[in-house]
């Protein structure tokens, strides 16, 4: 049950980051408890929670679009499909296309938070 609470807190991270301000996304992610259970939480866990709180998808799209860094994961709509990929110095290293926006967002969340955790 604790994992459900962690998942719910994670899908709200972009909103929390804006509301709290003056902290790092790393610290917010750490406070969710994710670091100790990250291998127990899958993309599907995020997918099923996003089905209940689809308004969080837009927050993650905005998060992806607002990132200002040389490398990282992204999530965006392109030609009525949804792309999740990794870029490094404006070069696309990896990219996958999805028909399902919720699935794409869930995959992006897992990849993004794993990247944040490992930095």
C-alpha positions in Angstrom: 0.0 0.0 0.0 2.9 2.4 0.7 3.9 2.1 -3.0 0.5 3.5 -4.0 1.1 6.6 -1.9 4.6 7.0 -3.5 3.1 6.6 -7.0 0.4 9.2 -6.3 3.0 11.7 -4.9 5.2 11.1 -7.9 2.6 11.8 -10.5 1.9 15.1 -8.7 5.7 16.1 -8.7 5.5 18.8 -11.4 2.7 20.5 -9.6 4.4 20.1 -6.2 7.6 21.5 -7.6 5.8 24.7 -8.8 3.8 25.1 -5.6 6.7 24.6 -3.1 9.4 26.3 -5.1 12.8 26.8 -3.6 13.8 23.1 -3.6 15.2 20.7 -6.1 13.2 18.1 -7.9 15.8 15.6 -6.6 14.8 16.5 -3.0 11.1 16.2 -3.7 11.5 12.8 -5.4 13.6 11.7 -2.4 10.9 12.7 0.0 8.4 10.5 -1.8 10.3 7.4 -0.6 10.8 6.3 -4.2 14.6 5.7 -3.8 14.1 2.8 -1.5 11.4 1.1 -3.6 12.2 2.2 -7.1 12.7 -1.4 -8.3 9.2 -2.3 -7.1 7.4 0.4 -9.1 6.9 -0.1 -12.8 5.7 2.0 -15.7 2.4 0.1 -15.5 2.0 1.3 -11.9 2.2 4.9 -13.1 -0.1 4.1 -16.1 -2.9 2.8 -13.9 -2.6 5.8 -11.6 -2.6 8.2 -14.5 -5.8 6.7 -15.8 -7.4 7.9 -12.5 -5.7 11.3 -12.6 -5.3 12.2 -16.3 -4.9 15.9 -15.5 -1.4 15.1 -14.3 -0.4 14.2 -17.8 -0.4 17.8 -18.9 1.8 18.7 -15.9 4.3 16.2 -17.1 4.1 17.5 -20.7 4.8 21.0 -19.4 7.6 19.6 -17.2 9.2 18.1 -20.3 8.8 21.2 -22.4 10.1 23.5 -19.6 13.4 21.6 -19.0 16.5 23.7 -19.9 19.3 21.2 -20.0 21.8 19.8 -22.5 20.5 16.2 -22.1 17.5 14.4 -20.7 14.3 12.6 -21.3 11.4 14.2 -23.1 7.7 13.6 -23.7 5.8 15.4 -26.4 3.0 15.1 -29.0 4.0 15.0 -32.7 1.7 14.3 -35.6 -1.1 12.9 -33.3 1.4 10.5 -31.7 3.3 10.7 -28.5 7.1 10.6 -28.4 9.3 9.6 -25.5 13.0 9.9 -26.0 16.4 10.9 -24.8 18.5 13.7 -26.2 22.0 14.8 -25.6 23.3 18.1 -26.9 20.3 18.5 -29.2 20.9 15.0 -30.7 18.2 12.4 -30.3 19.8 9.3 -28.8 16.7 7.2 -28.3 13.0 7.8 -29.3 9.9 5.7 -29.2 6.5 6.6 -30.6 3.2 5.7 -28.9 -0.5 5.9 -29.8 -1.5 6.0 -26.2 -0.8 9.3 -24.4 -1.2 7.9 -21.0 1.2 5.0 -21.7 3.7 7.4 -23.1 3.5 9.6 -20.1 3.9 6.7 -17.7 7.0 5.6 -19.5 8.4 9.1 -19.5 7.7 9.4 -15.7 9.6 6.2 -14.9 12.6 7.2 -17.2 12.7 10.8 -15.9 12.6 9.9 -12.2 15.2 7.2 -12.6 17.4 9.7 -14.4 16.8 12.3 -11.5 17.5 9.7 -8.9 20.8 8.6 -10.5 22.2 12.2 -10.8 
